[in-house]
Structure formats: C-alpha cells, structure tokens
Amino acid sequence: MTILNTAEQPIGVQDPALAESTFKKIMWRFMPLLFLCYVVSYLDRINVGFAKLTMLNDLSFSNAVYGLGAGVFFIGYFFAEVPSNLILHRVGARRWIARIMITWSLISAATALVQTPMQFYIARFFLGIAEAGFFPGIVLYLTLWFPAHRRGKMVALLMAGNPVSGILSGLVSGYILHTMNMVHGLAGWQWLFIIEAAPALILGLVVMFFLTDKVDDAHWLSNEQRAIVAEEISLDNRAKTHSSVRQGLLGGRVWLMCSILFLLVMGTSTIGFWQPSIISNSGITDPRMIGVISAVPYLAALLGMYLAGKSSDRHRERRWHAVIPLLVAVPGFLICAFFPLTPWLAITGLIIATAGIITSLPMFWALPTSFLGGAGAAAGIALINSTGNLASFAGPALLGFLKDLTQSMTTGLVIVAGCVFVSAMIILVFVPARMVNR
C-alpha cells in the first residue's frame, strides 16, 4: 500500500483505479439527489423575490416591509442552525434532512395565506427555523464520504443548484405569475408559493429511503470499496485540527470564516432577493421577460462554478479560487448601481456580479472544511453558515430601507460591492495558503 501525503497527490490510495471508480459510484448515487434537494431549497428561499413583483401591490406592502420579511427568514435560521446540525450529527442525515425538507415545504406553501406584514414576518421566520441545518448538514454529509482532495468538485456540483434554481425560478415563477393569476380565486403570487413548495415535500420522502448515513452501512459498495473510502476519510480527518464542539464554536479560524461569509452573503442575498427588481427598474416590466432575462446571469454562474471547482481540485489551490470570483463580482455590482436605467448595462452588470459572487461560494466552503472535522465540523459548519447568513437578513432589509429612503438602489448596491471587496481582502490577508490548500 502506498500512502502519499504531498500537496500534489491524493492520500490513502490503495488501488488508484478502484478508488476512482468507487468515488465515482458514490457521486452518482448521492449527488443527483442532493443537487435536486439544494435546487428546491434555494427555490423556496428566493421565490419571494418574484412574488414581490405583484404581492406588494396586492397587500399594500412597502419595500421596507418586503426587505424585512425577506431577511427575517435568516433570524430563525440563525437560532436553529447549530442545534439542527448537532442533531443531524447524532441521528444521521437521512432522517434529519428528510424532516427539514418536509416541514419547510409545508410552511413555504402556507406563505400563500399571509395578508398582513406581521403574518409575512412570522411565515418567513418559521420557514428559516424549518430549513435550518439543511445546507450545513449536506456539507457535513459530504465530509463523511469524500476526502478534501475530492470534495471541492462535489461541493461545486452541489452548489450548482444555486444558479440552476435561479434559472428555474426566473422561468417558472415568471410563468406562474403571468398565467395563474386569479385561478380559483388565488393571486399568481399565492400559486407561486403553493406550486413551488410541492417538490420539497416529494424529495423529502425520497431522501428518507435513499440516503445512507455511514460508509459501514453502504451495502451497495463491496467490502474492498468500503475499506478504501474509510481509509481515505480517516487519513483526511487526521489533518483536521478542529474536531470538538468547543473548537467548532469558539475557534478563531471559525469566526474568521464567519466574517468572510457574512460579507460574501451580502452579495449573494442581493442577487437572490433583488435581481427581479433590478431588471424591472431598468424598464422591463413583463414578468415573463424578467424571468427569461434573470436566467442568463445564473447560466454564467453555472459555467463559472464548474470551471472553478474543476480547477481548484486539479491545482489543490483554494484561496485564489475564492478570491478571484469575488473581485470579478465587485465591478458587476457597481455597474448595476450607477447604470440602473440602461437595460443592457444593468443586465451586463447583473451577469458579472451573479457569475462572480455565486462562483465564489463553493470555493469558500473548501476553506473551513479543510480544518473542521467530526463534531467540530457539525458545530463549526453550522455556526459559519448561520452567522454568515445573517447578512441575508441585513442585506435585503438594508436595501429595502435605502430604496424607500432614496428612491434608488444605487447606495445599497455600492455598499454591497464594498462588502464583497472586503471579504476578498480578508481571505488574502488572514487565510494562509498552508491552512487550506490540500
């Protein structure tokens, strides 16, 4: 047996050909399902951005009410995230992810019933509690099946669900708003919440019967294949320095990652919740056309994620693969800020900003998973994700407030561009290559 421990070669390889075929088999068993689950999770999170196009007028909500309601999701998400992931670590991903998906689908559908700002806030708050633990739980699950030198591509494949959900959200949500308005007495935005909640319910049941919690339980692998996976995961875990709950919650590296993700998510939440409004403000008002146009930036992001994930694993380099997309996103947000009424410029800015900021996400997650393991990973990944995603409360609320105050999105978008730039600088200055590149 040969064990290689250099930055250029994988570790724990007994039979390279068998190892490759084994991890490819694992990928095809889990990744399509996890990808679909992530698509519908993000769809149910951001469809409120399309509902806004008609919901605000129907319910007489202001932009500030919408911004607060869109963001309060992440308050519930924050408080439930770490406990949820610790429960997942204890009971297994199969049952807990299924529970998460089924409960959030029911609450998302119930959002169609809201009539007042307080009802809107309550629905979004409990949707955040229901969904808490889903994404960090899946990231944790991937660390149980894929060692670091194979995981970058898997996280990129998973998070390709982000732009895919953006594409589907634009096309499907625009169509629902246009064609389902007042069908059986319900507004288009109400049908949007009901129809788009159904896939999560179905997939939650599929997860219950399809996921395998542990390598030892994977009877669809041979004994030799299970041994190869167990050895690579074991050797990968030896390099991790934060393996206890205390280290996952209190470690300085963990809180550094929290600050980076917070600033980064200021950008992703702006795209997720305000992209339809940016397109609408440029003079394009047909919901179907807004939906079609909003798919284009996500197509660019999908290509960027694939190329960055493949390159990151091939070169065993994490920092620059996270930083460069962030620096690309900054001018995109500034173009949207200063040329909001010129459609081709605003859309070009959206393409640049969306491709850059979304490509950076899976590259970012290669950083904390390189040093978090075991219970420390369960706690730390959840803490990073929940703390970082508080920006999804602050970002939409801030943009909504500034838009009502100034009747323009310029100030808010400039602030977002600054946050994205600072996140890139923190990675370059405070995250040494030796900490994350492997």
N, C-alpha and C positions, 0 to 999 in steps of 0.2 A: 504493500500500500504506500502511495506517495501522498504526502501532505505538504502542500505548498502554501506559504504564508506571505507572499510578496504582494505588492500593490498591483502587479501585472497579471497574476494568476489566481484562479479560484482556489479556495481551501477545501480540504476534506474530500478530494476526488479519488475514488477507488477505481472505477471504470468510467472514463470520461463519456464514452458513447452511451452507456446505460444511464449515467447521471443526467445527461442532456435529454434523453427520451423520457426519463422519469419525471423531470420537472416540466417538460412539455405536456405530459399526460395530466399532471396536476393543474397546469394552466388551463387546459381545455375543459377540465371538469369543473373548476370553480370560477374562472374569470368571466365567462359569458354571463353567468347568473349574477355575480357580484356587480358586473358592469351594468346590467339591466336594473338592478336594485338601486345603484347610485344614480342612474338616469332619472328614475321616477322620484327618488328622494329630492333631487335638486329641482325637478319639475314642480313638485308640490311646494317647494320653498319659494320659488321665484315667480310662480304664475300670478301672484298678487300684483306683480308689475304690469301684466297685461290686463288683469281685472280692473286696475286703476283707471284705464282709459275710459270706461263707462261707469264704473262703480262710484267714483267720486261725485259725478253729476247726479246719479240716481239717489244717492244717500246724503247729498249735500255735505260731503266731507271736504276739508281743506287739504292742501299739500302737506301741511304740518301734521294733520291727523293721519294721513297716509304714511308719512315718513316715520312717525312714532309707532304706528301699528305694524309696519313692515319690520321695524327694528326690535320691537318688544319680544318678538319670537326668540331673540338671542338672549334675553334675560332669563326666560325659563330654561333655555338651552344651557346657559352657563351654570345655573344652580344644580341641574340634574346630570350634567355630563360626567363628572368624575365618579359619583356613586353608580351611575349606569354602567360605566366601563369596568369598574371593580366587580360589579355583579356579573357582567359578561365573563370576566376572567375566572370567576368562581363556577358559574353554571354552564359555561360553554356558549359559543357563538350561535349555534344552530337555534336553540330555543329563544335566546335573548334578542337576536336580530329579527326573528320572526315576530316576537312580541312587539318590538319597536315599530315594525312596518305596519302591522295590523292596526295598532292604536293610532298611529299618525294618519292613516288613510281615513279612519272614521272622523277624526277631528277636522281634517282638511275638508272633507265633504260637508261637515257641519258649518263651515265658514260661510256657506251659501245662505245661511239663515240670519246672518247679522243684519241689524238695522240701525244701530247706534254706534258712535265711536267706542264706548265702553265695551260693548259686545265684540267689536272688532279687536280691541286690545286683548280681551280675555281669550278669544279664539286663537289668536296668534301666540299668546303666552303659553297656552296649554299645548299647542302644536309644537312649540320649542321643547317643552318637557317630554312630549311623546317621542320626538325624534332624537333627543339627546343620547349619545353613545353610539349612534349608527356609524358615522364615518370613522371615528377613532377605533370603534370596535372592529371594523373591517381592516383598518391599517394594522391593528394588533393581530388580527387573524392571519394576515399575510406574513407577519414576522414568525409565525409558527410553522409556516410551510415553505418560505423562500428565504435563503440567507441573503445578506446585504448585497453581494455581487450579482444576484439575480433579481433583487426586489425593485430596483429603480424602474425597470421596464414594466413590472407588474403594477406598481403604483401609477405609472403614467397611463397604462391601459385602463385601470380603474377610473382614474380621474378624467379620462377622455369622455366619461359620462357627463362631465360638466358642459363642454361645448355641444355635445350631442343633445343634451336636454335643452340647451339654449336654442338649438336649431329646431327641435321638435316643438318647444314652447312657442316659438315665433309662428311656425306654420300652423300648428294645431290650435293654439289659443286664438290667433287671428281669425281662423276659420270659424271657431265656436262663437266668438263674439259677433261675427257678421251674420251667421246663419241660424243661430239658436235663440236669438233674442225674442222673448215673449212666447216661446214654445211652451205650451201647457201653463202659461201664466208666469213663467220664470224668466228673469232677465238673462242676457248672454253671459254676464259675469258669474251668475249663480250656477248655470250649467257648466261653466269652466271649472269651478271648484269640484262639482259633483263628478263629472266625467273623468277628470284627471286624477281623482283620488282612487278610482277603481283598480288600476294596475298595481298599486302598492298592496292592496288587500290580497290580490291573487298571488303576487310574488312572495308575500309573507308566508302564505301556506306552502308554496313551493320550497322556500328556504327551510321550513320545519322538517321536510322529508329528504332534503338533498344534501345539505352541508354535512361535513364530517369534522367533528371537533378536534380530534387528535390524530397524529400520524399513526399511532398504535392501533387506532380503530379503522384505518383505511384498508379494508379487506379487498378493495378493488386494485390495490398495489400488491406485488409479490413481496415475500419476506426480504429479498435482497434489495428491492426498491425502497421499502420502508427503512431498511438499515442505512441506505445511502442518504435519504432525507434526514433521518435522525442525526447522523454523524455531521452533516453539513450545518444543520441548525445548532447542534451542540458546540461545534467549533466557532460558529459565528457568535454565539452567546458569550463565549469566553472573552471576547474582545470588548464586551459592553461593560461600562463602569457604573451604570445606574440601574440596579436590579431590585431595589427595595421600594416600597411605597413611599417611605420618607425621602429617599433620593429623588423619586419621581415627582414629588410635590415641592420639595424645598431646594433642590439642586440649582446652583447659579446658572448652569448651562440651560436648564429647563426654562427658567424665567427669561433668559436671553432670547430663547426661541419664541416665548410668548410675545415679547415686544416686537420681534420681527414679523410674526404672523399678524399681529394686530394692525400694523401699518400696511402690510400687504393686503389684508382683507378690506381695508378702506377702499382699495381699488376694485376688488372682485365684487363687493356688495354694491358699489356704484354701477357697475356693468349689469349685475343681476336685477337690480330694482329700478334703475333709471334709464336703461337703454331705450325702451319704447318711448319714453318721454323725450329723450334727446332727439330721436328720429322724428317724433311728432312736432317738436318745437322748430325743426328745420323747415317745416312747411308741408310735410307728408302726413295726411290725416286718415286715409283709408286703413282700417285695422288689418285688412288682408295684405296690403302693400307693406305696412310696418312689419308684419310678421315675416314676410319674404325677405325684406332688407335686413332684419335683425338676425337672420340665419347666416348671412355672409361673414360677419366677424367671427362667429363661432366655428365656421368651416376653416378659417385661417388659424384659429386657436387649436383646432383638432390636428392640423398638419404640424403646427409648432410643437405640440406636446409629443407627438410620435417621434419627430426628429430629435428633440431634446432628450427624451428618455432613452432612445437607442444610443445616442452619442454619449450620454452620461455613463451608462453601464460599460460601453466599449472602452472609454478612456479612464474609467474609475475616478471621475472628477465630479464633484458635487457643487462646490461654491460658485464657480463661474457659470455653471449651467443654471443656477438660480438667479444670479445677479444680472446677467445679460438680458434675459427677458424683462426683468423689472426696469432696466434702463431703457429698453425699447418702448415700454408702455408709457413712460413719462411724457414724451412729445405727443403721443396719441391723445392723452387727456387734455393737454394744453391746446391742441388743435380744436377739440370739442368745446373748450372753454371760450376761445377767442373768435371762433367762426361758427357760432351756433345757427345762424340763419342762412348759411350757404350749404345746401344739401350735400353736394359732392364732397366738400371739405369735412363737414361734420361726420359723414359716413366713413370717409377715409380715416379720420381720427379714431372713430369707433373700432375700425378694423385693426389699426395699430395697437390701440390700448387693450382691446379684448385679447388679441393674439398674445401680446406680451404678458399681461397680468395672469391669464389663465395658464399659459405655458409654465410660468414660474411656480405654480402651486405644487405639482408632483415633485419638482426639483427641490422645493423647500422641504418636503416631508422626508427626503433622503437624509437630511441633516439630523433631526432628533432621533430617528430610528437607528442611526449608526452607533448611538451610545446608550440607548434605553433598552432594557430587557426585562423579561419576567413581570412581576408585579409592578416594578418601576415603570415598565412600558405601559401597562394598563392605566396607571395613575398619571404618568407624565404626558402621554399622548393625549389623554382626555383633558388634562389641565391646559396644555398648549392650545388644543383646538377650541376649548370653551372660552379661554381668556382671549385668544386671538379673534374669535368670532364675536366678541363684544363690539368689535368695530362694525359688525353688521347691524348693530343697534345704533351706534354713534353715527356711522356714515349716512344711512338713509334719513335719520332724524335731523342731522345737521344740514344735509342738502335740502330737505323739505322746508326747514326753518329759513334758510338763506334764500331759497327761491321765493317764498312768501314775502320775505323782507325786501328783497332787491328786485323781484320780478325777473330774475335771471339766474342761470345755473353757473355763470362764469366764476364767481368767488368760490363756490363749493368745489368745482372741478379743479381749480388751481390748488386748493388745499389738498385735495386727493392726490394730485400729481406730486406735491411736496412730500406727502406721506410715503408714497411708493419709492421716491428717490432716497429718502432717509433709510427705508428698510434695506435697500441695496447697499448703502454705505455701512450700515451696521454689520451686515454679513461680511463685507470686505475687511473691516477694521477689527471686528471682535470674534470672528469664527475662523480659527486657523485651519489650514488645509489638512493638517495631520489629524485633526479631531474628527473629520467627516469623510475623507476620501479613502474609501476602501471598497 
